[in-house]
């Protein structure tokens, strides 16, 4: 996958963009869509289908 550059202006986080699970900030699909691109990190709530496509098979 090609290197992706972050946007010139960082996005402002809203409470509906994420939730806290333990010590982790988990971004939801709404945030990923607002960001506008897939980062390729196999995010749990990836709306671009990358997490499902790259999931290990049993």
HTML snippet that shows the backbone in 3Dmol.js (N, CA, C, O; Angstrom):
<script src="https://3Dmol.org/build/3Dmol-min.js"></script>
<div id="view" style="width:600px;height:400px;position:relative"></div>
<script>
const pdb = `
ATOM      1  N   UNK A   1       0.847  -1.183   0.000  1.00  0.00           N
ATOM      2  CA  UNK A   1       0.000   0.000   0.000  1.00  0.00           C
ATOM      3  C   UNK A   1       0.886   1.238   0.000  1.00  0.00           C
ATOM      4  O   UNK A   1       1.935   1.262   0.644  1.00  0.00           O
ATOM      5  N   UNK A   2       0.460   2.259  -0.723  1.00  0.00           N
ATOM      6  CA  UNK A   2       1.222   3.492  -0.809  1.00  0.00           C
ATOM      7  C   UNK A   2       1.204   4.247   0.511  1.00  0.00           C
ATOM      8  O   UNK A   2       0.265   4.127   1.297  1.00  0.00           O
ATOM      9  N   UNK A   3       2.251   5.025   0.742  1.00  0.00           N
ATOM     10  CA  UNK A   3       2.326   5.879   1.928  1.00  0.00           C
ATOM     11  C   UNK A   3       1.252   6.955   1.831  1.00  0.00           C
ATOM     12  O   UNK A   3       1.104   7.590   0.787  1.00  0.00           O
ATOM     13  N   UNK A   4       0.507   7.164   2.903  1.00  0.00           N
ATOM     14  CA  UNK A   4      -0.563   8.161   2.924  1.00  0.00           C
ATOM     15  C   UNK A   4      -0.139   9.313   3.807  1.00  0.00           C
ATOM     16  O   UNK A   4       0.265   9.117   4.953  1.00  0.00           O
ATOM     17  N   UNK A   5      -0.234  10.522   3.265  1.00  0.00           N
ATOM     18  CA  UNK A   5       0.113  11.713   4.035  1.00  0.00           C
ATOM     19  C   UNK A   5      -1.111  12.203   4.784  1.00  0.00           C
ATOM     20  O   UNK A   5      -2.216  12.190   4.244  1.00  0.00           O
ATOM     21  N   UNK A   6      -0.925  12.639   6.033  1.00  0.00           N
ATOM     22  CA  UNK A   6      -2.058  13.189   6.778  1.00  0.00           C
ATOM     23  C   UNK A   6      -2.519  14.496   6.156  1.00  0.00           C
ATOM     24  O   UNK A   6      -1.743  15.158   5.467  1.00  0.00           O
ATOM     25  N   UNK A   7      -3.774  14.878   6.387  1.00  0.00           N
ATOM     26  CA  UNK A   7      -4.253  16.153   5.846  1.00  0.00           C
ATOM     27  C   UNK A   7      -3.460  17.319   6.420  1.00  0.00           C
ATOM     28  O   UNK A   7      -2.918  17.229   7.522  1.00  0.00           O
ATOM     29  N   UNK A   8      -3.397  18.406   5.674  1.00  0.00           N
ATOM     30  CA  UNK A   8      -2.650  19.587   6.118  1.00  0.00           C
ATOM     31  C   UNK A   8      -3.242  20.154   7.406  1.00  0.00           C
ATOM     32  O   UNK A   8      -2.505  20.638   8.265  1.00  0.00           O
ATOM     33  N   UNK A   9      -4.558  20.099   7.546  1.00  0.00           N
ATOM     34  CA  UNK A   9      -5.232  20.577   8.747  1.00  0.00           C
ATOM     35  C   UNK A   9      -5.808  19.370   9.479  1.00  0.00           C
ATOM     36  O   UNK A   9      -6.685  18.693   8.942  1.00  0.00           O
ATOM     37  N   UNK A  10      -5.338  19.086  10.688  1.00  0.00           N
ATOM     38  CA  UNK A  10      -5.867  17.926  11.429  1.00  0.00           C
ATOM     39  C   UNK A  10      -7.366  18.067  11.709  1.00  0.00           C
ATOM     40  O   UNK A  10      -7.870  19.172  11.906  1.00  0.00           O
ATOM     41  N   UNK A  11      -8.065  16.934  11.723  1.00  0.00           N
ATOM     42  CA  UNK A  11      -9.489  16.944  12.037  1.00  0.00           C
ATOM     43  C   UNK A  11      -9.702  17.195  13.520  1.00  0.00           C
ATOM     44  O   UNK A  11      -8.897  16.780  14.354  1.00  0.00           O
ATOM     45  N   UNK A  12     -10.779  17.870  13.835  1.00  0.00           N
ATOM     46  CA  UNK A  12     -11.168  18.071  15.225  1.00  0.00           C
ATOM     47  C   UNK A  12     -12.025  16.891  15.642  1.00  0.00           C
ATOM     48  O   UNK A  12     -12.992  16.548  14.961  1.00  0.00           O
ATOM     49  N   UNK A  13     -11.673  16.266  16.762  1.00  0.00           N
ATOM     50  CA  UNK A  13     -12.449  15.128  17.249  1.00  0.00           C
ATOM     51  C   UNK A  13     -13.709  15.593  17.946  1.00  0.00           C
ATOM     52  O   UNK A  13     -13.695  16.554  18.716  1.00  0.00           O
ATOM     53  N   UNK A  14     -14.795  14.899  17.665  1.00  0.00           N
ATOM     54  CA  UNK A  14     -16.069  15.107  18.352  1.00  0.00           C
ATOM     55  C   UNK A  14     -16.352  13.858  19.168  1.00  0.00           C
ATOM     56  O   UNK A  14     -15.855  12.783  18.829  1.00  0.00           O
ATOM     57  N   UNK A  15     -17.132  13.967  20.230  1.00  0.00           N
ATOM     58  CA  UNK A  15     -17.431  12.786  21.055  1.00  0.00           C
ATOM     59  C   UNK A  15     -18.065  11.638  20.270  1.00  0.00           C
ATOM     60  O   UNK A  15     -17.902  10.480  20.654  1.00  0.00           O
ATOM     61  N   UNK A  16     -18.780  11.926  19.184  1.00  0.00           N
ATOM     62  CA  UNK A  16     -19.389  10.850  18.402  1.00  0.00           C
ATOM     63  C   UNK A  16     -18.399  10.156  17.468  1.00  0.00           C
ATOM     64  O   UNK A  16     -18.769   9.188  16.804  1.00  0.00           O
ATOM     65  N   UNK A  17     -17.162  10.621  17.399  1.00  0.00           N
ATOM     66  CA  UNK A  17     -16.149  10.035  16.520  1.00  0.00           C
ATOM     67  C   UNK A  17     -15.424   8.836  17.124  1.00  0.00           C
ATOM     68  O   UNK A  17     -14.753   8.100  16.401  1.00  0.00           O
ATOM     69  N   UNK A  18     -15.545   8.627  18.424  1.00  0.00           N
ATOM     70  CA  UNK A  18     -14.746   7.596  19.075  1.00  0.00           C
ATOM     71  C   UNK A  18     -15.392   7.152  20.388  1.00  0.00           C
ATOM     72  O   UNK A  18     -16.341   7.768  20.874  1.00  0.00           O
ATOM     73  N   UNK A  19     -14.855   6.072  20.946  1.00  0.00           N
ATOM     74  CA  UNK A  19     -15.192   5.672  22.303  1.00  0.00           C
ATOM     75  C   UNK A  19     -13.925   5.157  22.956  1.00  0.00           C
ATOM     76  O   UNK A  19     -12.956   4.828  22.272  1.00  0.00           O
ATOM     77  N   UNK A  20     -13.930   5.087  24.277  1.00  0.00           N
ATOM     78  CA  UNK A  20     -12.758   4.643  25.016  1.00  0.00           C
ATOM     79  C   UNK A  20     -12.987   3.203  25.454  1.00  0.00           C
ATOM     80  O   UNK A  20     -14.023   2.865  26.027  1.00  0.00           O
ATOM     81  N   UNK A  21     -12.003   2.371  25.173  1.00  0.00           N
ATOM     82  CA  UNK A  21     -12.039   0.964  25.571  1.00  0.00           C
ATOM     83  C   UNK A  21     -10.737   0.691  26.319  1.00  0.00           C
ATOM     84  O   UNK A  21      -9.677   0.557  25.709  1.00  0.00           O
ATOM     85  N   UNK A  22     -10.828   0.609  27.644  1.00  0.00           N
ATOM     86  CA  UNK A  22      -9.611   0.491  28.450  1.00  0.00           C
ATOM     87  C   UNK A  22      -8.800   1.766  28.300  1.00  0.00           C
ATOM     88  O   UNK A  22      -9.289   2.860  28.584  1.00  0.00           O
ATOM     89  N   UNK A  23      -7.561   1.622  27.853  1.00  0.00           N
ATOM     90  CA  UNK A  23      -6.704   2.786  27.634  1.00  0.00           C
ATOM     91  C   UNK A  23      -6.679   3.220  26.166  1.00  0.00           C
ATOM     92  O   UNK A  23      -5.930   4.125  25.798  1.00  0.00           O
ATOM     93  N   UNK A  24      -7.491   2.578  25.332  1.00  0.00           N
ATOM     94  CA  UNK A  24      -7.479   2.848  23.894  1.00  0.00           C
ATOM     95  C   UNK A  24      -8.621   3.764  23.477  1.00  0.00           C
ATOM     96  O   UNK A  24      -9.740   3.667  23.981  1.00  0.00           O
ATOM     97  N   UNK A  25      -8.311   4.644  22.554  1.00  0.00           N
ATOM     98  CA  UNK A  25      -9.304   5.474  21.902  1.00  0.00           C
ATOM     99  C   UNK A  25      -9.669   4.731  20.623  1.00  0.00           C
ATOM    100  O   UNK A  25      -8.800   4.527  19.776  1.00  0.00           O
ATOM    101  N   UNK A  26     -10.921   4.321  20.453  1.00  0.00           N
ATOM    102  CA  UNK A  26     -11.344   3.530  19.301  1.00  0.00           C
ATOM    103  C   UNK A  26     -12.186   4.418  18.396  1.00  0.00           C
ATOM    104  O   UNK A  26     -13.256   4.883  18.790  1.00  0.00           O
ATOM    105  N   UNK A  27     -11.698   4.649  17.180  1.00  0.00           N
ATOM    106  CA  UNK A  27     -12.427   5.476  16.224  1.00  0.00           C
ATOM    107  C   UNK A  27     -13.514   4.647  15.564  1.00  0.00           C
ATOM    108  O   UNK A  27     -13.299   3.482  15.227  1.00  0.00           O
ATOM    109  N   UNK A  28     -14.693   5.254  15.377  1.00  0.00           N
ATOM    110  CA  UNK A  28     -15.795   4.537  14.747  1.00  0.00           C
ATOM    111  C   UNK A  28     -15.854   4.863  13.251  1.00  0.00           C
ATOM    112  O   UNK A  28     -15.067   5.663  12.746  1.00  0.00           O
ATOM    113  N   UNK A  29     -16.798   4.230  12.557  1.00  0.00           N
ATOM    114  CA  UNK A  29     -16.902   4.406  11.110  1.00  0.00           C
ATOM    115  C   UNK A  29     -17.174   5.865  10.732  1.00  0.00           C
ATOM    116  O   UNK A  29     -16.687   6.337   9.705  1.00  0.00           O
ATOM    117  N   UNK A  30     -17.944   6.579  11.549  1.00  0.00           N
ATOM    118  CA  UNK A  30     -18.234   7.985  11.251  1.00  0.00           C
ATOM    119  C   UNK A  30     -16.945   8.802  11.178  1.00  0.00           C
ATOM    120  O   UNK A  30     -16.797   9.654  10.301  1.00  0.00           O
ATOM    121  N   UNK A  31     -16.018   8.546  12.093  1.00  0.00           N
ATOM    122  CA  UNK A  31     -14.747   9.275  12.065  1.00  0.00           C
ATOM    123  C   UNK A  31     -13.945   8.932  10.807  1.00  0.00           C
ATOM    124  O   UNK A  31     -13.401   9.817  10.146  1.00  0.00           O
ATOM    125  N   UNK A  32     -13.879   7.633  10.486  1.00  0.00           N
ATOM    126  CA  UNK A  32     -13.118   7.214   9.300  1.00  0.00           C
ATOM    127  C   UNK A  32     -13.687   7.853   8.038  1.00  0.00           C
ATOM    128  O   UNK A  32     -12.929   8.286   7.170  1.00  0.00           O
ATOM    129  N   UNK A  33     -15.005   7.915   7.928  1.00  0.00           N
ATOM    130  CA  UNK A  33     -15.620   8.557   6.768  1.00  0.00           C
ATOM    131  C   UNK A  33     -15.337  10.050   6.755  1.00  0.00           C
ATOM    132  O   UNK A  33     -15.104  10.626   5.693  1.00  0.00           O
ATOM    133  N   UNK A  34     -15.353  10.681   7.921  1.00  0.00           N
ATOM    134  CA  UNK A  34     -15.042  12.113   8.009  1.00  0.00           C
ATOM    135  C   UNK A  34     -13.592  12.362   7.596  1.00  0.00           C
ATOM    136  O   UNK A  34     -13.288  13.369   6.956  1.00  0.00           O
ATOM    137  N   UNK A  35     -12.697  11.440   7.966  1.00  0.00           N
ATOM    138  CA  UNK A  35     -11.284  11.570   7.591  1.00  0.00           C
ATOM    139  C   UNK A  35     -11.140  11.467   6.082  1.00  0.00           C
ATOM    140  O   UNK A  35     -10.335  12.178   5.481  1.00  0.00           O
ATOM    141  N   UNK A  36     -11.926  10.572   5.463  1.00  0.00           N
ATOM    142  CA  UNK A  36     -11.982  10.546   4.002  1.00  0.00           C
ATOM    143  C   UNK A  36     -11.053   9.586   3.289  1.00  0.00           C
ATOM    144  O   UNK A  36     -11.033   9.571   2.058  1.00  0.00           O
ATOM    145  N   UNK A  37     -10.281   8.782   4.008  1.00  0.00           N
ATOM    146  CA  UNK A  37      -9.414   7.817   3.340  1.00  0.00           C
ATOM    147  C   UNK A  37      -9.084   6.679   4.289  1.00  0.00           C
ATOM    148  O   UNK A  37      -9.213   6.815   5.506  1.00  0.00           O
ATOM    149  N   UNK A  38      -8.665   5.577   3.736  1.00  0.00           N
ATOM    150  CA  UNK A  38      -8.255   4.420   4.532  1.00  0.00           C
ATOM    151  C   UNK A  38      -6.774   4.555   4.875  1.00  0.00           C
ATOM    152  O   UNK A  38      -5.955   4.873   4.013  1.00  0.00           O
ATOM    153  N   UNK A  39      -6.440   4.312   6.132  1.00  0.00           N
ATOM    154  CA  UNK A  39      -5.041   4.411   6.556  1.00  0.00           C
ATOM    155  C   UNK A  39      -4.298   3.088   6.384  1.00  0.00           C
ATOM    156  O   UNK A  39      -3.072   3.052   6.481  1.00  0.00           O
ATOM    157  N   UNK A  40      -5.037   1.989   6.126  1.00  0.00           N
ATOM    158  CA  UNK A  40      -4.407   0.695   5.923  1.00  0.00           C
ATOM    159  C   UNK A  40      -3.993  -0.008   7.203  1.00  0.00           C
ATOM    160  O   UNK A  40      -3.219  -0.964   7.149  1.00  0.00           O
ATOM    161  N   UNK A  41      -4.486   0.437   8.356  1.00  0.00           N
ATOM    162  CA  UNK A  41      -4.095  -0.151   9.639  1.00  0.00           C
ATOM    163  C   UNK A  41      -5.048  -1.230  10.136  1.00  0.00           C
ATOM    164  O   UNK A  41      -4.954  -1.658  11.286  1.00  0.00           O
ATOM    165  N   UNK A  42      -5.960  -1.670   9.285  1.00  0.00           N
ATOM    166  CA  UNK A  42      -6.939  -2.702   9.640  1.00  0.00           C
ATOM    167  C   UNK A  42      -7.766  -2.291  10.857  1.00  0.00           C
ATOM    168  O   UNK A  42      -7.948  -3.074  11.789  1.00  0.00           O
ATOM    169  N   UNK A  43      -8.259  -1.069  10.838  1.00  0.00           N
ATOM    170  CA  UNK A  43      -9.052  -0.538  11.940  1.00  0.00           C
ATOM    171  C   UNK A  43     -10.324  -1.360  12.139  1.00  0.00           C
ATOM    172  O   UNK A  43     -10.923  -1.842  11.177  1.00  0.00           O
ATOM    173  N   UNK A  44     -10.720  -1.507  13.381  1.00  0.00           N
ATOM    174  CA  UNK A  44     -11.888  -2.302  13.759  1.00  0.00           C
ATOM    175  C   UNK A  44     -13.159  -1.845  13.046  1.00  0.00           C
ATOM    176  O   UNK A  44     -13.957  -2.679  12.618  1.00  0.00           O
ATOM    177  N   UNK A  45     -13.356  -0.534  12.913  1.00  0.00           N
ATOM    178  CA  UNK A  45     -14.584   0.008  12.336  1.00  0.00           C
ATOM    179  C   UNK A  45     -14.361   0.614  10.949  1.00  0.00           C
ATOM    180  O   UNK A  45     -15.028   1.579  10.575  1.00  0.00           O
ATOM    181  N   UNK A  46     -13.438   0.053  10.201  1.00  0.00           N
ATOM    182  CA  UNK A  46     -13.110   0.580   8.872  1.00  0.00           C
ATOM    183  C   UNK A  46     -14.309   0.463   7.933  1.00  0.00           C
ATOM    184  O   UNK A  46     -14.780  -0.645   7.676  1.00  0.00           O
ATOM    185  N   UNK A  47     -14.811   1.592   7.414  1.00  0.00           N
ATOM    186  CA  UNK A  47     -15.936   1.532   6.486  1.00  0.00           C
ATOM    187  C   UNK A  47     -15.501   1.223   5.057  1.00  0.00           C
ATOM    188  O   UNK A  47     -16.340   1.088   4.166  1.00  0.00           O
ATOM    189  N   UNK A  48     -14.201   1.113   4.840  1.00  0.00           N
ATOM    190  CA  UNK A  48     -13.684   0.879   3.498  1.00  0.00           C
ATOM    191  C   UNK A  48     -13.472  -0.599   3.203  1.00  0.00           C
ATOM    192  O   UNK A  48     -13.042  -0.950   2.104  1.00  0.00           O
ATOM    193  N   UNK A  49     -13.767  -1.474   4.166  1.00  0.00           N
ATOM    194  CA  UNK A  49     -13.674  -2.907   3.945  1.00  0.00           C
ATOM    195  C   UNK A  49     -12.278  -3.488   4.050  1.00  0.00           C
ATOM    196  O   UNK A  49     -12.092  -4.669   3.757  1.00  0.00           O
ATOM    197  N   UNK A  50     -11.305  -2.716   4.452  1.00  0.00           N
ATOM    198  CA  UNK A  50      -9.934  -3.191   4.523  1.00  0.00           C
ATOM    199  C   UNK A  50      -9.748  -4.197   5.663  1.00  0.00           C
ATOM    200  O   UNK A  50      -9.045  -5.192   5.485  1.00  0.00           O
ATOM    201  N   UNK A  51     -10.350  -3.966   6.808  1.00  0.00           N
ATOM    202  CA  UNK A  51     -10.182  -4.868   7.954  1.00  0.00           C
ATOM    203  C   UNK A  51     -10.708  -6.258   7.623  1.00  0.00           C
ATOM    204  O   UNK A  51     -10.065  -7.254   7.954  1.00  0.00           O
ATOM    205  N   UNK A  52     -11.878  -6.341   6.970  1.00  0.00           N
ATOM    206  CA  UNK A  52     -12.427  -7.641   6.613  1.00  0.00           C
ATOM    207  C   UNK A  52     -11.587  -8.343   5.556  1.00  0.00           C
ATOM    208  O   UNK A  52     -11.375  -9.553   5.625  1.00  0.00           O
ATOM    209  N   UNK A  53     -11.113  -7.583   4.583  1.00  0.00           N
ATOM    210  CA  UNK A  53     -10.331  -8.164   3.501  1.00  0.00           C
ATOM    211  C   UNK A  53      -8.976  -8.681   3.984  1.00  0.00           C
ATOM    212  O   UNK A  53      -8.449  -9.650   3.438  1.00  0.00           O
ATOM    213  N   UNK A  54      -8.413  -8.035   5.006  1.00  0.00           N
ATOM    214  CA  UNK A  54      -7.086  -8.398   5.479  1.00  0.00           C
ATOM    215  C   UNK A  54      -7.115  -9.291   6.727  1.00  0.00           C
ATOM    216  O   UNK A  54      -6.063  -9.631   7.270  1.00  0.00           O
ATOM    217  N   UNK A  55      -8.305  -9.666   7.178  1.00  0.00           N
ATOM    218  CA  UNK A  55      -8.410 -10.493   8.394  1.00  0.00           C
ATOM    219  C   UNK A  55      -7.819 -11.869   8.143  1.00  0.00           C
ATOM    220  O   UNK A  55      -8.031 -12.447   7.078  1.00  0.00           O
ATOM    221  N   UNK A  56      -7.077 -12.405   9.114  1.00  0.00           N
ATOM    222  CA  UNK A  56      -6.487 -13.731   8.935  1.00  0.00           C
ATOM    223  C   UNK A  56      -7.583 -14.808   8.873  1.00  0.00           C
ATOM    224  O   UNK A  56      -8.605 -14.716   9.553  1.00  0.00           O
ATOM    225  N   UNK A  57      -7.344 -15.809   8.055  1.00  0.00           N
ATOM    226  CA  UNK A  57      -8.315 -16.895   7.903  1.00  0.00           C
ATOM    227  C   UNK A  57      -8.002 -17.986   8.909  1.00  0.00           C
ATOM    228  O   UNK A  57      -6.839 -18.219   9.237  1.00  0.00           O
ATOM    229  N   UNK A  58      -9.046 -18.663   9.403  1.00  0.00           N
ATOM    230  CA  UNK A  58      -8.861 -19.769  10.345  1.00  0.00           C
ATOM    231  C   UNK A  58      -8.641 -21.073   9.625  1.00  0.00           C
ATOM    232  O   UNK A  58      -8.468 -22.110  10.265  1.00  0.00           O
TER     233      UNK A  58
END
`;
const viewer = $3Dmol.createViewer("view");
viewer.addModel(pdb, "pdb");
viewer.setStyle({}, {cartoon: {color: "spectrum"}});
viewer.zoomTo();
viewer.render();
</script>
